[in-house]
Amino acid sequence: MGKPKAKRRLADNEVQAHGHNIRISPQKLNLVAATIRGRKVEAAVADLSFNPRRISDDVKKVLQSAIANAENNHGLDVDRLWIKEAYVGKSMVMKRWRARARGRVGRIVKPWSNLTIILQEREEAA
């Protein structure tokens, strides 16, 4: 039996890809995501390839996954794709501690992030 198929939340010319549990703080990940928002897909991949930040490789993987979803699952034209949204959210936080002076504790917080990229196919190649 099973559940009925859920309605698609995006338009027919939109696709998305998620990156879950990326080991970096959301604030740092958002700096890289902001550089690709609203850009064409080819330019965004080129920018991420030469970005010096460590996390740009993970963002590039999520972007390439969204491109593959558009091409293989929805039959969209890769040359007309652009990044409609790229947003970052919090995930879990690993909490560690380090011994400090006089019997106290220094708290170490190791955050994780989620990344969602939504691509849209434009009618005209702008």
C-alpha positions in Angstrom: 0.0 0.0 0.0 2.0 3.0 1.2 1.5 6.7 1.2 0.3 8.7 -1.7 2.9 10.6 -3.6 3.6 14.1 -2.1 3.0 17.2 -4.2 6.1 18.8 -5.6 7.0 22.0 -3.6 9.0 23.6 -6.4 7.9 24.8 -9.9 8.4 22.6 -12.9 11.5 24.6 -13.9 13.2 24.4 -10.5 15.3 21.8 -8.8 17.1 21.6 -5.5 19.9 19.7 -3.8 20.8 19.4 -0.1 24.0 19.1 1.7 23.5 17.8 5.2 25.9 17.8 8.2 28.7 19.8 6.6 31.5 20.3 9.2 31.8 24.0 9.4 29.9 26.8 11.1 26.9 28.2 9.3 28.4 31.7 9.4 31.5 30.6 7.5 29.5 28.5 5.0 27.2 31.4 4.3 30.1 33.5 3.2 30.8 31.0 0.4 27.1 30.6 -0.4 26.7 34.3 -0.8 29.3 34.4 -3.6 27.2 32.2 -5.8 23.6 33.4 -5.2 21.9 34.7 -8.3 24.7 33.7 -10.7 24.7 31.4 -13.7 25.7 27.8 -13.0 28.9 27.9 -15.1 30.2 31.0 -13.5 29.4 29.6 -10.0 31.3 26.4 -10.7 34.3 28.3 -11.9 34.2 30.6 -8.9 34.0 27.7 -6.5 36.9 25.9 -8.3 39.3 28.7 -7.6 37.9 29.8 -4.2 40.6 29.5 -1.5 38.2 28.6 1.3 38.3 25.0 2.4 34.5 24.5 2.3 34.1 25.6 -1.3 34.7 22.0 -2.5 31.7 20.8 -0.5 29.6 23.7 -1.8 30.7 22.7 -5.4 29.6 19.1 -4.8 26.1 20.2 -3.7 25.9 22.5 -6.7 27.0 19.7 -9.1 24.4 17.5 -7.5 21.7 20.0 -8.2 22.9 20.3 -11.8 22.7 16.5 -12.2 19.2 16.5 -10.7 18.1 19.1 -13.2 19.6 17.3 -16.2 18.7 13.7 -15.3 15.6 13.8 -13.2 13.7 16.8 -14.7 15.2 17.2 -18.2 16.2 20.9 -17.9 18.7 22.6 -20.1 22.0 23.0 -18.2 23.0 26.1 -20.2 20.0 28.0 -19.0 20.3 27.3 -15.3 21.0 29.9 -12.6 21.1 29.8 -8.9 17.8 31.1 -7.5 18.5 30.4 -3.8 21.4 29.1 -1.7 20.7 29.1 1.9 22.4 27.7 5.0 21.0 26.3 8.2 22.2 25.0 11.5 22.6 21.3 12.2 24.0 19.5 15.2 26.7 20.9 17.5 29.4 18.7 19.0 30.3 20.0 22.5 33.7 19.3 23.9 35.7 20.7 26.8 39.2 21.5 27.7 40.7 21.7 31.2 41.6 25.2 32.3 43.2 26.8 35.3 41.8 26.4 38.8 39.7 23.4 38.0 37.5 25.2 35.4 36.4 24.1 32.0 36.9 25.8 28.6 34.0 24.9 26.4 34.7 24.0 22.8 31.8 24.1 20.3 32.1 22.4 17.0 29.1 23.3 14.8 27.8 21.6 11.7 25.7 23.1 8.9 23.1 22.2 6.2 23.2 23.7 2.7 20.3 23.9 0.2 20.7 25.1 -3.4 17.7 25.8 -5.6 18.3 26.1 -9.4 15.9 27.6 -11.9 15.8 27.4 -15.7 15.4 30.8 -17.3 13.5 31.1 -20.6 16.0 33.5 -22.1 19.8 32.9 -21.7 20.5 36.1 -19.7 
